[in-house]
Amino acid sequence: MAVVLSLTWDGVTPEQYDAVRDAVGWEEQAPDGGCVHVAWFDSGALHVTDVWDSQEDFERFFGERLAPAVEKAGIVGQPDTQLLPLHRRFIAPGVSGAA
């Protein structure tokens, strides 16, 4: 069952996020089951919304690729996260790639 990951992580900087992104390489080698990823910053916090084919796909990606990169980037603390069942997904025609 597809899921939506909602994450807020206080204290994470854009530089740390970019270091994790570069180390994990999810744009060059998309993780199995990863469908959509958006990230933004406000008030000193990182916000992420992802769509995954399943919770297991996200957990595998986190354990194998993301967690080691987060540690290497020096990110501390724990994010506030929710994983909820996806009700509907829409991606506009012609939308793809990184910003």
N, CA and C atoms as an extended XYZ file, in Angstrom:
297
Properties=species:S:1:pos:R:3:atomname:S:1:resname:S:1:resid:I:1 pbc="F F F"
N         0.842       -1.181        0.000 N   MET     1
C         0.000        0.000        0.000 CA  MET     1
C         0.880        1.235        0.000 C   MET     1
N         0.604        2.159       -0.901 N   ALA     2
C         1.374        3.397       -0.994 CA  ALA     2
C         1.166        4.249        0.253 C   ALA     2
N         2.239        4.951        0.653 N   VAL     3
C         2.202        5.775        1.859 CA  VAL     3
C         2.776        7.153        1.572 C   VAL     3
N         2.359        8.105        2.411 N   VAL     4
C         2.891        9.457        2.397 CA  VAL     4
C         3.735        9.628        3.650 C   VAL     4
N         4.959       10.080        3.472 N   LEU     5
C         5.843       10.411        4.588 CA  LEU     5
C         5.828       11.916        4.741 C   LEU     5
N         5.505       12.392        5.933 N   SER     6
C         5.577       13.803        6.270 CA  SER     6
C         6.624       13.948        7.357 C   SER     6
N         7.616       14.808        7.138 N   LEU     7
C         8.745       14.921        8.060 CA  LEU     7
C         9.059       16.386        8.302 C   LEU     7
N         9.294       16.728        9.558 N   THR     8
C         9.825       18.027        9.947 CA  THR     8
C        11.009       17.769       10.865 C   THR     8
N        12.153       18.401       10.557 N   TRP     9
C        13.363       18.164       11.341 CA  TRP     9
C        13.985       19.508       11.686 C   TRP     9
N        13.804       19.929       12.941 N   ASP    10
C        14.356       21.195       13.421 CA  ASP    10
C        15.878       21.171       13.387 C   ASP    10
N        16.456       22.294       12.984 N   GLY    11
C        17.903       22.470       13.041 CA  GLY    11
C        18.673       21.971       11.838 C   GLY    11
N        18.024       21.282       10.908 N   VAL    12
C        18.716       20.815        9.704 CA  VAL    12
C        18.861       21.988        8.746 C   VAL    12
N        20.065       22.188        8.242 N   THR    13
C        20.338       23.305        7.339 CA  THR    13
C        20.238       22.852        5.877 C   THR    13
N        20.066       23.807        4.973 N   PRO    14
C        20.097       23.444        3.549 CA  PRO    14
C        21.415       22.774        3.146 C   PRO    14
N        22.513       23.206        3.761 N   GLU    15
C        23.812       22.602        3.439 CA  GLU    15
C        23.865       21.134        3.878 C   GLU    15
N        23.314       20.836        5.054 N   GLN    16
C        23.269       19.447        5.510 CA  GLN    16
C        22.369       18.602        4.602 C   GLN    16
N        21.201       19.140        4.250 N   TYR    17
C        20.305       18.427        3.348 CA  TYR    17
C        21.014       18.122        2.028 C   TYR    17
N        21.701       19.122        1.455 N   ASP    18
C        22.399       18.924        0.186 CA  ASP    18
C        23.516       17.891        0.322 C   ASP    18
N        24.215       17.877        1.454 N   ALA    19
C        25.261       16.875        1.684 CA  ALA    19
C        24.662       15.466        1.720 C   ALA    19
N        23.512       15.322        2.370 N   VAL    20
C        22.838       14.020        2.412 CA  VAL    20
C        22.379       13.633        1.009 C   VAL    20
N        21.775       14.563        0.311 N   ARG    21
C        21.311       14.289       -1.059 CA  ARG    21
C        22.462       13.831       -1.941 C   ARG    21
N        23.603       14.517       -1.849 N   ASP    22
C        24.767       14.140       -2.652 CA  ASP    22
C        25.301       12.763       -2.263 C   ASP    22
N        25.353       12.470       -0.969 N   ALA    23
C        25.877       11.186       -0.498 CA  ALA    23
C        24.967       10.027       -0.889 C   ALA    23
N        23.666       10.236       -0.819 N   VAL    24
C        22.700        9.166       -1.100 CA  VAL    24
C        22.505        8.989       -2.602 C   VAL    24
N        22.532       10.079       -3.341 N   GLY    25
C        22.389       10.014       -4.789 CA  GLY    25
C        21.030        9.548       -5.263 C   GLY    25
N        19.961        9.954       -4.543 N   TRP    26
C        18.634        9.454       -4.919 CA  TRP    26
C        18.153       10.004       -6.255 C   TRP    26
N        18.690       11.135       -6.692 N   GLU    27
C        18.289       11.652       -8.002 CA  GLU    27
C        18.979       10.902       -9.132 C   GLU    27
N        20.192       10.418       -8.887 N   GLU    28
C        20.926        9.661       -9.889 CA  GLU    28
C        20.549        8.178       -9.878 C   GLU    28
N        20.259        7.663       -8.709 N   GLN    29
C        19.875        6.253       -8.555 CA  GLN    29
C        18.650        6.210       -7.652 C   GLN    29
N        17.487        6.366       -8.260 N   ALA    30
C        16.238        6.439       -7.491 CA  ALA    30
C        16.051        5.184       -6.645 C   ALA    30
N        15.628        5.363       -5.396 N   PRO    31
C        15.404        4.203       -4.539 CA  PRO    31
C        14.177        3.408       -4.990 C   PRO    31
N        14.239        2.097       -4.842 N   ASP    32
C        13.091        1.256       -5.159 CA  ASP    32
C        11.894        1.706       -4.334 C   ASP    32
N        10.776        1.952       -5.006 N   GLY    33
C         9.544        2.325       -4.322 CA  GLY    33
C         9.381        3.796       -4.057 C   GLY    33
N        10.409        4.596       -4.294 N   GLY    34
C        10.296        6.043       -4.093 CA  GLY    34
C         9.598        6.679       -5.288 C   GLY    34
N         8.513        7.409       -5.049 N   CYS    35
C         7.716        7.988       -6.137 CA  CYS    35
C         7.891        9.493       -6.262 C   CYS    35
N         7.815       10.213       -5.141 N   VAL    36
C         7.853       11.675       -5.147 CA  VAL    36
C         8.606       12.134       -3.902 C   VAL    36
N         9.428       13.171       -4.055 N   HIS    37
C        10.128       13.780       -2.917 CA  HIS    37
C        10.124       15.281       -3.113 C   HIS    37
N         9.646       16.013       -2.120 N   VAL    38
C         9.755       17.468       -2.109 CA  VAL    38
C        10.303       17.885       -0.752 C   VAL    38
N        11.129       18.939       -0.768 N   ALA    39
C        11.750       19.419        0.473 CA  ALA    39
C        11.784       20.935        0.449 C   ALA    39
N        11.628       21.529        1.651 N   TRP    40
C        11.704       22.988        1.785 CA  TRP    40
C        12.093       23.315        3.215 C   TRP    40
N        12.458       24.587        3.415 N   PHE    41
C        12.914       25.058        4.720 CA  PHE    41
C        12.100       26.269        5.144 C   PHE    41
N        11.827       26.338        6.443 N   ASP    42
C        11.298       27.544        7.059 CA  ASP    42
C        11.535       27.476        8.553 C   ASP    42
N        11.680       28.617        9.155 N   SER    43
C        11.835       28.728       10.613 CA  SER    43
C        12.872       27.766       11.170 C   SER    43
N        13.984       27.579       10.450 N   GLY    44
C        15.067       26.741       10.945 CA  GLY    44
C        14.771       25.253       10.925 C   GLY    44
N        13.845       24.823       10.083 N   ALA    45
C        13.501       23.401       10.022 CA  ALA    45
C        13.439       22.937        8.567 C   ALA    45
N        13.799       21.674        8.369 N   LEU    46
C        13.617       20.989        7.101 CA  LEU    46
C        12.239       20.354        7.099 C   LEU    46
N        11.530       20.493        5.990 N   HIS    47
C        10.237       19.831        5.807 CA  HIS    47
C        10.337       18.960        4.558 C   HIS    47
N         9.819       17.747        4.655 N   VAL    48
C         9.846       16.808        3.534 CA  VAL    48
C         8.479       16.155        3.411 C   VAL    48
N         8.029       16.001        2.179 N   THR    49
C         6.881       15.158        1.874 CA  THR    49
C         7.319       14.187        0.792 C   THR    49
N         7.156       12.906        1.068 N   ASP    50
C         7.493       11.841        0.124 CA  ASP    50
C         6.267       10.990       -0.132 C   ASP    50
N         6.241       10.341       -1.278 N   VAL    51
C         5.295        9.268       -1.557 CA  VAL    51
C         6.123        8.034       -1.882 C   VAL    51
N         5.780        6.941       -1.217 N   TRP    52
C         6.470        5.655       -1.400 CA  TRP    52
C         5.453        4.584       -1.762 C   TRP    52
N         5.890        3.601       -2.549 N   ASP    53
C         5.013        2.480       -2.888 CA  ASP    53
C         4.569        1.708       -1.656 C   ASP    53
N         5.445        1.680       -0.628 N   SER    54
C         5.104        0.977        0.617 CA  SER    54
C         5.986        1.487        1.748 C   SER    54
N         5.534        1.264        2.958 N   GLN    55
C         6.334        1.616        4.128 CA  GLN    55
C         7.631        0.816        4.144 C   GLN    55
N         7.569       -0.423        3.706 N   GLU    56
C         8.766       -1.272        3.675 CA  GLU    56
C         9.823       -0.706        2.722 C   GLU    56
N         9.388       -0.163        1.589 N   ASP    57
C        10.341        0.456        0.667 CA  ASP    57
C        11.058        1.627        1.334 C   ASP    57
N        10.299        2.472        2.030 N   PHE    58
C        10.935        3.594        2.725 CA  PHE    58
C        11.887        3.094        3.808 C   PHE    58
N        11.465        2.138        4.603 N   GLU    59
C        12.302        1.641        5.698 CA  GLU    59
C        13.598        1.023        5.180 C   GLU    59
N        13.541        0.314        4.065 N   ARG    60
C        14.747       -0.270        3.471 CA  ARG    60
C        15.690        0.845        3.009 C   ARG    60
N        15.147        1.841        2.308 N   PHE    61
C        15.953        2.971        1.854 CA  PHE    61
C        16.580        3.697        3.043 C   PHE    61
N        15.786        3.921        4.070 N   PHE    62
C        16.301        4.621        5.248 CA  PHE    62
C        17.459        3.845        5.866 C   PHE    62
N        17.278        2.561        6.087 N   GLY    63
C        18.307        1.768        6.744 CA  GLY    63
C        19.569        1.604        5.926 C   GLY    63
N        19.415        1.391        4.627 N   GLU    64
C        20.569        1.091        3.782 CA  GLU    64
C        21.302        2.324        3.266 C   GLU    64
N        20.577        3.396        3.002 N   ARG    65
C        21.205        4.539        2.342 CA  ARG    65
C        21.086        5.855        3.099 C   ARG    65
N        19.916        6.146        3.641 N   LEU    66
C        19.690        7.464        4.220 CA  LEU    66
C        20.323        7.630        5.599 C   LEU    66
N        20.115        6.684        6.484 N   ALA    67
C        20.636        6.820        7.858 CA  ALA    67
C        22.150        7.018        7.892 C   ALA    67
N        22.943        6.250        7.136 N   PRO    68
C        24.392        6.497        7.157 CA  PRO    68
C        24.765        7.895        6.663 C   PRO    68
N        24.050        8.405        5.659 N   ALA    69
C        24.355        9.740        5.134 CA  ALA    69
C        23.965       10.835        6.120 C   ALA    69
N        22.856       10.645        6.828 N   VAL    70
C        22.425       11.604        7.852 CA  VAL    70
C        23.481       11.690        8.951 C   VAL    70
N        23.970       10.545        9.381 N   GLU    71
C        25.005       10.527       10.432 CA  GLU    71
C        26.274       11.207        9.942 C   GLU    71
N        26.693       10.901        8.721 N   LYS    72
C        27.904       11.500        8.158 CA  LYS    72
C        27.787       13.017        8.041 C   LYS    72
N        26.578       13.520        7.764 N   ALA    73
C        26.363       14.964        7.624 CA  ALA    73
C        26.301       15.680        8.973 C   ALA    73
N        26.333       14.917       10.067 N   GLY    74
C        26.324       15.528       11.395 CA  GLY    74
C        24.961       16.008       11.847 C   GLY    74
N        23.912       15.467       11.261 N   ILE    75
C        22.558       15.851       11.659 CA  ILE    75
C        22.221       15.139       12.969 C   ILE    75
N        21.748       15.914       13.931 N   VAL    76
C        21.444       15.361       15.255 CA  VAL    76
C        19.954       15.466       15.546 C   VAL    76
N        19.549       14.778       16.595 N   GLY    77
C        18.151       14.807       16.997 CA  GLY    77
C        17.328       13.860       16.153 C   GLY    77
N        16.036       13.952       16.340 N   GLN    78
C        15.103       13.091       15.623 CA  GLN    78
C        14.046       13.949       14.937 C   GLN    78
N        13.645       13.555       13.743 N   PRO    79
C        12.590       14.305       13.067 CA  PRO    79
C        11.224       13.942       13.620 C   PRO    79
N        10.279       14.828       13.422 N   ASP    80
C         8.868       14.535       13.674 CA  ASP    80
C         8.341       13.953       12.371 C   ASP    80
N         7.924       12.688       12.393 N   THR    81
C         7.503       12.023       11.161 CA  THR    81
C         6.138       11.377       11.308 C   THR    81
N         5.474       11.256       10.175 N   GLN    82
C         4.237       10.496       10.070 CA  GLN    82
C         4.288        9.721        8.769 C   GLN    82
N         3.847        8.482        8.808 N   LEU    83
C         3.649        7.673        7.606 CA  LEU    83
C         2.178        7.304        7.577 C   LEU    83
N         1.492        7.751        6.542 N   LEU    84
C         0.047        7.541        6.449 CA  LEU    84
C        -0.301        6.956        5.090 C   LEU    84
N        -1.386        6.179        5.013 N   PRO    85
C        -1.791        5.617        3.726 CA  PRO    85
C        -2.122        6.722        2.718 C   PRO    85
N        -1.668        6.529        1.498 N   LEU    86
C        -1.961        7.467        0.421 CA  LEU    86
C        -3.393        7.261       -0.051 C   LEU    86
N        -4.127        8.342       -0.185 N   HIS    87
C        -5.490        8.252       -0.711 CA  HIS    87
C        -5.497        8.466       -2.225 C   HIS    87
N        -4.748        9.471       -2.691 N   ARG    88
C        -4.747        9.783       -4.125 CA  ARG    88
C        -3.450       10.504       -4.460 C   ARG    88
N        -2.953       10.264       -5.660 N   ARG    89
C        -1.732       10.916       -6.134 CA  ARG    89
C        -2.022       11.500       -7.513 C   ARG    89
N        -1.603       12.738       -7.734 N   PHE    90
C        -1.713       13.379       -9.037 CA  PHE    90
C        -0.400       14.086       -9.327 C   PHE    90
N         0.144       13.842      -10.494 N   ILE    91
C         1.325       14.549      -10.951 CA  ILE    91
C         0.977       15.129      -12.309 C   ILE    91
N         1.101       16.432      -12.435 N   ALA    92
C         0.717       17.121      -13.665 CA  ALA    92
C         1.524       16.610      -14.848 C   ALA    92
N         0.910       16.499      -15.999 N   PRO    93
C         1.624       16.074      -17.201 CA  PRO    93
C         2.823       16.978      -17.456 C   PRO    93
N         3.937       16.361      -17.804 N   GLY    94
C         5.145       17.114      -18.126 CA  GLY    94
C         6.002       17.474      -16.929 C   GLY    94
N         5.562       17.184      -15.712 N   VAL    95
C         6.351       17.500      -14.525 CA  VAL    95
C         7.271       16.327      -14.232 C   VAL    95
N         8.561       16.632      -14.138 N   SER    96
C         9.538       15.604      -13.788 CA  SER    96
C        10.823       16.272      -13.374 C   SER    96
N        11.715       15.506      -12.796 N   GLY    97
C        13.047       15.981      -12.489 CA  GLY    97
C        13.147       16.867      -11.274 C   GLY    97
N        14.342       17.360      -11.068 N   ALA    98
C        14.668       18.177       -9.911 CA  ALA    98
C        14.440       19.651      -10.221 C   ALA    98
N        14.248       20.406       -9.148 N   ALA    99
C        14.071       21.850       -9.297 CA  ALA    99
C        15.413       22.510       -9.489 C   ALA    99
